[in-house]
């Protein structure tokens, strides 16, 4: 299964939380096939609103929502490899 990631954001009620003021007005940046490309998109949109403390963008690991039982299984890795796409 692909490790899909969703990037979205919007205005929050309190900068210390992720409670969005109006979920109907969220800015959906897109769905990405890996964390690296999602992070690149997130950095791009987050940088544009860096001076606005009430604007928040996030990366959501869709693969964790689509296949939650996979989190319970031990990861299968070859010796000497790392997986940074959590």
TAGI-V313479 format. One record per residue. RES is the residue in three letters. SS is DSSP state (h for helix, s for strand, l for the rest). OMEGA is omega in whole degrees, -180 to 180 (NA if undefined). Layout:
res & ss & omega
RES & SS & OMEGA
RES & SS & OMEGA
This chain:
res & ss & omega
UNK & l & 176
UNK & l & 177
UNK & l & -176
UNK & l & 179
UNK & s & 179
UNK & s & 176
UNK & s & 178
UNK & s & 179
UNK & s & 179
UNK & s & -179
UNK & s & 179
UNK & s & 179
UNK & l & -178
UNK & l & -178
UNK & l & 179
UNK & l & -177
UNK & l & 174
UNK & l & 176
UNK & l & -176
UNK & s & -179
UNK & l & -176
UNK & l & -179
UNK & h & 178
UNK & h & -179
UNK & h & 179
UNK & l & 176
UNK & s & 178
UNK & s & -178
UNK & s & 178
UNK & s & 176
UNK & s & -173
UNK & s & -174
UNK & l & -180
UNK & l & -176
UNK & h & -177
UNK & h & 180
UNK & h & 177
UNK & h & 180
UNK & h & 178
UNK & h & 178
UNK & h & 179
UNK & h & 179
UNK & h & -180
UNK & h & -179
UNK & h & 180
UNK & h & -180
UNK & h & 180
UNK & h & -178
UNK & l & -174
UNK & l & -179
UNK & l & -179
UNK & l & -175
UNK & l & -178
UNK & l & 175
UNK & s & -180
UNK & s & 174
UNK & s & -177
UNK & s & 172
UNK & s & 179
UNK & s & 179
UNK & s & -177
UNK & h & -179
UNK & h & 178
UNK & h & 178
UNK & h & -178
UNK & h & -177
UNK & l & -175
UNK & h & 180
UNK & h & 178
UNK & h & 178
UNK & h & -178
UNK & l & -179
UNK & l & 175
UNK & l & -180
UNK & l & 176
UNK & l & -178
UNK & l & 173
UNK & l & 179
UNK & l & 176
UNK & l & 178
UNK & l & 177
UNK & l & 175
UNK & l & -179
UNK & l & -175
UNK & l & -175
UNK & l & NA
